[in-house]
């Protein structure tokens, strides 16, 4: 068998114990520099070289600190992979129990955020440290289906002793990266894993195809978001003289006037409202829109960015934020929670920390994860109007707060301590020391 190449088809045709024994010999030869019984697959050999160069111990199971439940939930809330979980579950879960596999979804840092599948395999995975919140970056735990797929940005299957760390040799895993179709960035990895006896070469194509379906779902959602942005922007553009366009946060064009259509505009790092210079357009004035930006190519006379927000809380269950700019105005209806948060921001221009907002909304300063997640959603629609660190309306934005005539009708659904106090005339929100 000397100098023959290892491949998945050959391994799957062998008894699992014989295949594992062969791979252990290949790995041992790679570690010692001796003559191998077979040549490792190129992607595995490259990973092993990275592990040896990086000082990963081949026989010591090193693990990073587990994320807390709150840290994990915060990552889940902001991860775009959350949107495609139904696609991943539909494509993978029906076959996992019978195949004795589990599905895990990791973010771009290699942190496991979701894990589902056969209960018996979940227990085995717990003993391996393959649990929600764990770090499976290749530099931490060695060659594996999550970390190696993140490094190579390609689907990879790792069988038995192809794992660099020996404690993983009773395991097989197959991971495929998921990319953001808007900018090509790496969002994370979907992985199917199980005991080594369950290895099958078709698993690689199966997991890869489901990852592509997830990317297709993200692409569809992106097109839908551009349609929503277009619906808001079209009336504004129709009233504007000169050249202007509406783009989303990644620069994808939703609508244009006075310009040749371009699929995408390159936005500089730190892009925001005000005057900016764009390589493709020259001097521009940028104003916020729900889910994107209005970009006006500046004429000699110039112009000013949007600078006024009217927060209307006067009508029960019909709360809104209206943004006024040089090009016109647009409104965003508010959910009950978002109405509470914007009320607090309007009440204190200097802003709030996440802990302070958690105290004022929930009566519990530890609920910062929920506050951050909700404000992240608000800022998707009010980008440029809201600032953070601390959370507040932007310094150059004038805010008008319209309350109901009867103070008792101020957000009547709300049990937030600050809102209840305002309804009862107990003064402004409290401050967490």
Number of C-alpha atoms within 10 A of each C-alpha: 10 9 11 11 13 19 13 16 11 11 19 17 11 12 11 18 13 11 21 21 14 21 25 20 17 22 26 17 16 18 14 9 9 10 14 20 20 18 20 21 13 12 16 21 18 14 23 24 14 16 21 15 9 12 12 21 16 20 11 11 16 13 13 12 8 16 17 12 10 14 13 19 17 18 19 19 18 14 16 16 26 14 16 17 15 13 16 21 15 11 17 22 18 11 14 19 16 10 17 19 27 25 24 22 26 31 25 20 17 23 24 29 25 19 19 19 24 18 13 12 18 21 13 14 18 11 9 14 18 18 20 21 24 20 26 27 25 23 17 19 25 29 29 30 28 36 29 29 27 28 15 13 17 15 23 26 29 26 33 28 26 27 28 29 22 18 16 23 19 18 23 25 27 29 33 30 31 31 22 18 16 17 10 9 11 16 19 29 31 30 30 28 30 25 21 21 18 17 25 18 17 12 17 21 15 15 25 22 14 20 25 16 17 24 22 16 17 21 15 13 14 17 15 12 17 21 14 14 24 22 13 21 24 16 14 19 23 12 11 15 11 13 18 25 25 30 27 23 18 15 18 21 21 27 23 22 18 13 13 7 12 13 10 14 17 12 18 13 6 6 13 18 20 17 19 19 14 16 11 10 17 10 18 21 23 27 27 27 28 24 20 27 27 27 26 28 24 21 12 7 5 12 18 15 22 25 21 17 22 17 23 20 23 19 15 13 15 14 20 20 21 17 25 20 17 15 21 13 17 18 17 17 14 19 14 16 18 17 23 24 24 22 21 22 19 19 15 14 15 13 20 20 18 22 20 23 30 23 22 26 24 18 15 13 17 16 18 20 18 17 23 20 16 15 19 16 14 22 16 15 18 23 22 25 25 19 15 15 9 11 22 22 23 18 12 11 17 17 21 14 16 15 16 15 10 9 14 14 15 23 27 14 14 16 15 20 16 24 25 20 16 17 18 11 11 11 10 13 20 13 13 13 5
